[in-house]
Amino acid sequence: MTDGENTSGIGLKEFQRRYAAQPEAVRDVPTFPLRFGEADTAELTRAARTTGGRMVDAIAIYS
């Protein structure tokens, strides 16, 4: 889980590199990051699209 702001750990480019190196069975699992608080919508969307998933806006759902 992330708010989209990388304060530690790997960044998006490294995530994408590691994701691409995974076996197909792993890459077949989409990711659905939840946006909340001051999350970086663009960054969450890019991460989701990398895996075939989509960003879900929790703020919109619970407002």
N, CA, C and O atoms as a GROMACS GRO file, in nm:
protein
  252
    1MET      N    1   0.086  -0.117   0.000
    1MET     CA    2   0.000   0.000   0.000
    1MET      C    3   0.090   0.123   0.000
    1MET      O    4   0.195   0.126   0.065
    2THR      N    5   0.047   0.222  -0.073
    2THR     CA    6   0.126   0.345  -0.083
    2THR      C    7   0.035   0.463  -0.104
    2THR      O    8  -0.077   0.449  -0.154
    3ASP      N    9   0.082   0.580  -0.066
    3ASP     CA   10   0.008   0.702  -0.097
    3ASP      C   11   0.061   0.764  -0.225
    3ASP      O   12   0.019   0.873  -0.264
    4GLY      N   13   0.152   0.694  -0.292
    4GLY     CA   14   0.206   0.741  -0.419
    4GLY      C   15   0.330   0.827  -0.405
    4GLY      O   16   0.395   0.859  -0.505
    5GLU      N   17   0.363   0.865  -0.282
    5GLU     CA   18   0.483   0.944  -0.260
    5GLU      C   19   0.593   0.853  -0.207
    5GLU      O   20   0.580   0.795  -0.099
    6ASN      N   21   0.698   0.841  -0.283
    6ASN     CA   22   0.807   0.751  -0.246
    6ASN      C   23   0.899   0.820  -0.147
    6ASN      O   24   0.979   0.906  -0.184
    7THR      N   25   0.888   0.781  -0.019
    7THR     CA   26   0.976   0.836   0.084
    7THR      C   27   1.084   0.737   0.124
    7THR      O   28   1.181   0.774   0.190
    8SER      N   29   1.069   0.612   0.083
    8SER     CA   30   1.172   0.510   0.103
    8SER      C   31   1.139   0.393   0.012
    8SER      O   32   1.028   0.384  -0.041
    9GLY      N   33   1.234   0.306  -0.008
    9GLY     CA   34   1.210   0.193  -0.096
    9GLY      C   35   1.234   0.228  -0.241
    9GLY      O   36   1.292   0.332  -0.272
   10ILE      N   37   1.190   0.141  -0.330
   10ILE     CA   38   1.216   0.159  -0.473
   10ILE      C   39   1.119   0.258  -0.535
   10ILE      O   40   1.007   0.276  -0.486
   11GLY      N   41   1.162   0.321  -0.641
   11GLY     CA   42   1.076   0.413  -0.715
   11GLY      C   43   1.000   0.339  -0.825
   11GLY      O   44   1.014   0.218  -0.842
   12LEU      N   45   0.920   0.414  -0.898
   12LEU     CA   46   0.836   0.355  -1.003
   12LEU      C   47   0.920   0.287  -1.110
   12LEU      O   48   0.887   0.176  -1.152
   13LYS      N   49   1.026   0.350  -1.156
   13LYS     CA   50   1.108   0.291  -1.263
   13LYS      C   51   1.167   0.158  -1.220
   13LYS      O   52   1.170   0.063  -1.298
   14GLU      N   53   1.215   0.149  -1.096
   14GLU     CA   54   1.270   0.023  -1.046
   14GLU      C   55   1.160  -0.081  -1.030
   14GLU      O   56   1.181  -0.198  -1.060
   15PHE      N   57   1.042  -0.039  -0.985
   15PHE     CA   58   0.927  -0.131  -0.977
   15PHE      C   59   0.896  -0.188  -1.115
   15PHE      O   60   0.877  -0.308  -1.130
   16GLN      N   61   0.891  -0.100  -1.215
   16GLN     CA   62   0.862  -0.145  -1.351
   16GLN      C   63   0.968  -0.241  -1.402
   16GLN      O   64   0.935  -0.339  -1.469
   17ARG      N   65   1.095  -0.214  -1.372
   17ARG     CA   66   1.204  -0.303  -1.414
   17ARG      C   67   1.190  -0.439  -1.348
   17ARG      O   68   1.201  -0.542  -1.415
   18ARG      N   69   1.165  -0.441  -1.218
   18ARG     CA   70   1.150  -0.568  -1.146
   18ARG      C   71   1.025  -0.643  -1.192
   18ARG      O   72   1.027  -0.765  -1.207
   19TYR      N   73   0.919  -0.570  -1.214
   19TYR     CA   74   0.794  -0.631  -1.261
   19TYR      C   75   0.817  -0.700  -1.396
   19TYR      O   76   0.772  -0.813  -1.416
   20ALA      N   77   0.885  -0.632  -1.486
   20ALA     CA   78   0.911  -0.688  -1.619
   20ALA      C   79   0.995  -0.815  -1.613
   20ALA      O   80   0.986  -0.900  -1.701
   21ALA      N   81   1.076  -0.829  -1.509
   21ALA     CA   82   1.162  -0.946  -1.494
   21ALA      C   83   1.091  -1.066  -1.431
   21ALA      O   84   1.148  -1.175  -1.424
   22GLN      N   85   0.968  -1.048  -1.387
   22GLN     CA   86   0.893  -1.156  -1.321
   22GLN      C   87   0.841  -1.257  -1.424
   22GLN      O   88   0.825  -1.222  -1.541
   23PRO      N   89   0.815  -1.380  -1.382
   23PRO     CA   90   0.755  -1.479  -1.471
   23PRO      C   91   0.615  -1.432  -1.515
   23PRO      O   92   0.550  -1.353  -1.447
   24GLU      N   93   0.572  -1.483  -1.627
   24GLU     CA   94   0.441  -1.443  -1.683
   24GLU      C   95   0.328  -1.463  -1.583
   24GLU      O   96   0.238  -1.379  -1.575
   25ALA      N   97   0.331  -1.572  -1.507
   25ALA     CA   98   0.223  -1.598  -1.410
   25ALA      C   99   0.213  -1.486  -1.307
   25ALA      O  100   0.103  -1.454  -1.261
   26VAL      N  101   0.324  -1.428  -1.271
   26VAL     CA  102   0.324  -1.316  -1.176
   26VAL      C  103   0.274  -1.190  -1.245
   26VAL      O  104   0.196  -1.115  -1.187
   27ARG      N  105   0.319  -1.166  -1.367
   27ARG     CA  106   0.278  -1.047  -1.441
   27ARG      C  107   0.131  -1.049  -1.479
   27ARG      O  108   0.075  -0.945  -1.514
   28ASP      N  109   0.067  -1.166  -1.473
   28ASP     CA  110  -0.076  -1.176  -1.505
   28ASP      C  111  -0.166  -1.120  -1.394
   28ASP      O  112  -0.287  -1.106  -1.414
   29VAL      N  113  -0.108  -1.088  -1.279
   29VAL     CA  114  -0.188  -1.039  -1.166
   29VAL      C  115  -0.188  -0.886  -1.169
   29VAL      O  116  -0.083  -0.824  -1.151
   30PRO      N  117  -0.305  -0.824  -1.191
   30PRO     CA  118  -0.310  -0.678  -1.194
   30PRO      C  119  -0.304  -0.618  -1.054
   30PRO      O  120  -0.334  -0.684  -0.955
   31THR      N  121  -0.263  -0.492  -1.048
   31THR     CA  122  -0.255  -0.417  -0.923
   31THR      C  123  -0.358  -0.305  -0.926
   31THR      O  124  -0.376  -0.239  -1.028
   32PHE      N  125  -0.425  -0.285  -0.813
   32PHE     CA  126  -0.527  -0.181  -0.801
   32PHE      C  127  -0.494  -0.091  -0.681
   32PHE      O  128  -0.552  -0.108  -0.574
   33PRO      N  129  -0.403   0.005  -0.700
   33PRO     CA  130  -0.370   0.094  -0.589
   33PRO      C  131  -0.490   0.182  -0.552
   33PRO      O  132  -0.566   0.224  -0.639
   34LEU      N  133  -0.506   0.207  -0.422
   34LEU     CA  134  -0.614   0.292  -0.373
   34LEU      C  135  -0.559   0.431  -0.343
   34LEU      O  136  -0.462   0.445  -0.268
   35ARG      N  137  -0.620   0.532  -0.400
   35ARG     CA  138  -0.578   0.669  -0.374
   35ARG      C  139  -0.651   0.719  -0.250
   35ARG      O  140  -0.773   0.706  -0.240
   36PHE      N  141  -0.574   0.777  -0.156
   36PHE     CA  142  -0.632   0.838  -0.038
   36PHE      C  143  -0.542   0.952   0.007
   36PHE      O  144  -0.425   0.956  -0.032
   37GLY      N  145  -0.593   1.042   0.087
   37GLY     CA  146  -0.512   1.154   0.136
   37GLY      C  147  -0.454   1.236   0.023
   37GLY      O  148  -0.523   1.268  -0.074
   38GLU      N  149  -0.329   1.271   0.037
   38GLU     CA  150  -0.259   1.354  -0.062
   38GLU      C  151  -0.183   1.269  -0.163
   38GLU      O  152  -0.079   1.311  -0.213
   39ALA      N  153  -0.232   1.152  -0.193
   39ALA     CA  154  -0.163   1.058  -0.281
   39ALA      C  155  -0.138   1.118  -0.419
   39ALA      O  156  -0.214   1.201  -0.467
   40ASP      N  157  -0.031   1.074  -0.480
   40ASP     CA  158   0.007   1.117  -0.614
   40ASP      C  159  -0.071   1.034  -0.716
   40ASP      O  160  -0.034   0.921  -0.747
   41THR      N  161  -0.179   1.090  -0.767
   41THR     CA  162  -0.268   1.020  -0.859
   41THR      C  163  -0.195   0.969  -0.983
   41THR      O  164  -0.215   0.855  -1.026
   42ALA      N  165  -0.112   1.053  -1.041
   42ALA     CA  166  -0.040   1.015  -1.164
   42ALA      C  167   0.053   0.897  -1.139
   42ALA      O  168   0.060   0.804  -1.220
   43GLU      N  169   0.125   0.900  -1.026
   43GLU     CA  170   0.218   0.792  -0.995
   43GLU      C  171   0.144   0.660  -0.971
   43GLU      O  172   0.186   0.554  -1.017
   44LEU      N  173   0.033   0.667  -0.898
   44LEU     CA  174  -0.047   0.547  -0.873
   44LEU      C  175  -0.104   0.492  -1.003
   44LEU      O  176  -0.110   0.371  -1.022
   45THR      N  177  -0.148   0.581  -1.090
   45THR     CA  178  -0.203   0.539  -1.220
   45THR      C  179  -0.096   0.470  -1.304
   45THR      O  180  -0.124   0.368  -1.366
   46ARG      N  181   0.024   0.526  -1.308
   46ARG     CA  182   0.133   0.464  -1.384
   46ARG      C  183   0.167   0.326  -1.329
   46ARG      O  184   0.189   0.233  -1.407
   47ALA      N  185   0.173   0.311  -1.198
   47ALA     CA  186   0.201   0.180  -1.138
   47ALA      C  187   0.092   0.080  -1.174
   47ALA      O  188   0.121  -0.034  -1.209
   48ALA      N  189  -0.033   0.122  -1.165
   48ALA     CA  190  -0.145   0.033  -1.198
   48ALA      C  191  -0.140  -0.009  -1.344
   48ALA      O  192  -0.158  -0.127  -1.375
   49ARG      N  193  -0.118   0.085  -1.433
   49ARG     CA  194  -0.114   0.054  -1.576
   49ARG      C  195  -0.001  -0.041  -1.611
   49ARG      O  196  -0.013  -0.121  -1.704
   50THR      N  197   0.108  -0.033  -1.537
   50THR     CA  198   0.220  -0.124  -1.560
   50THR      C  199   0.175  -0.269  -1.547
   50THR      O  200   0.221  -0.356  -1.620
   51THR      N  201   0.083  -0.294  -1.453
   51THR     CA  202   0.041  -0.431  -1.423
   51THR      C  203  -0.092  -0.470  -1.488
   51THR      O  204  -0.140  -0.581  -1.469
   52GLY      N  205  -0.150  -0.379  -1.565
   52GLY     CA  206  -0.280  -0.407  -1.626
   52GLY      C  207  -0.397  -0.377  -1.534
   52GLY      O  208  -0.511  -0.410  -1.564
   53GLY      N  209  -0.368  -0.314  -1.421
   53GLY     CA  210  -0.474  -0.277  -1.326
   53GLY      C  211  -0.518  -0.134  -1.347
   53GLY      O  212  -0.497  -0.076  -1.453
   54ARG      N  213  -0.580  -0.078  -1.244
   54ARG     CA  214  -0.622   0.062  -1.250
   54ARG      C  215  -0.619   0.121  -1.110
   54ARG      O  216  -0.632   0.050  -1.010
   55MET      N  217  -0.602   0.252  -1.105
   55MET     CA  218  -0.601   0.323  -0.978
   55MET      C  219  -0.746   0.344  -0.935
   55MET      O  220  -0.830   0.384  -1.015
   56VAL      N  221  -0.774   0.317  -0.810
   56VAL     CA  222  -0.909   0.337  -0.754
   56VAL      C  223  -0.903   0.457  -0.662
   56VAL      O  224  -0.821   0.462  -0.571
   57ASP      N  225  -0.991   0.554  -0.686
   57ASP     CA  226  -0.993   0.677  -0.606
   57ASP      C  227  -1.081   0.657  -0.483
   57ASP      O  228  -1.203   0.673  -0.491
   58ALA      N  229  -1.020   0.622  -0.370
   58ALA     CA  230  -1.095   0.599  -0.247
   58ALA      C  231  -1.158   0.727  -0.194
   58ALA      O  232  -1.260   0.723  -0.126
   59ILE      N  233  -1.097   0.841  -0.225
   59ILE     CA  234  -1.153   0.968  -0.181
   59ILE      C  235  -1.289   0.989  -0.246
   59ILE      O  236  -1.384   1.029  -0.178
   60ALA      N  237  -1.299   0.964  -0.375
   60ALA     CA  238  -1.426   0.982  -0.448
   60ALA      C  239  -1.532   0.885  -0.399
   60ALA      O  240  -1.650   0.920  -0.391
   61ILE      N  241  -1.490   0.764  -0.365
   61ILE     CA  242  -1.586   0.662  -0.320
   61ILE      C  243  -1.644   0.698  -0.185
   61ILE      O  244  -1.764   0.678  -0.162
   62TYR      N  245  -1.562   0.751  -0.094
   62TYR     CA  246  -1.605   0.775   0.042
   62TYR      C  247  -1.636   0.922   0.073
   62TYR      O  248  -1.651   0.958   0.190
   63SER      N  249  -1.646   1.004  -0.029
   63SER     CA  250  -1.680   1.146  -0.007
   63SER      C  251  -1.830   1.166  -0.005
   63SER      O  252  -1.877   1.278   0.013
   0.00000   0.00000   0.00000
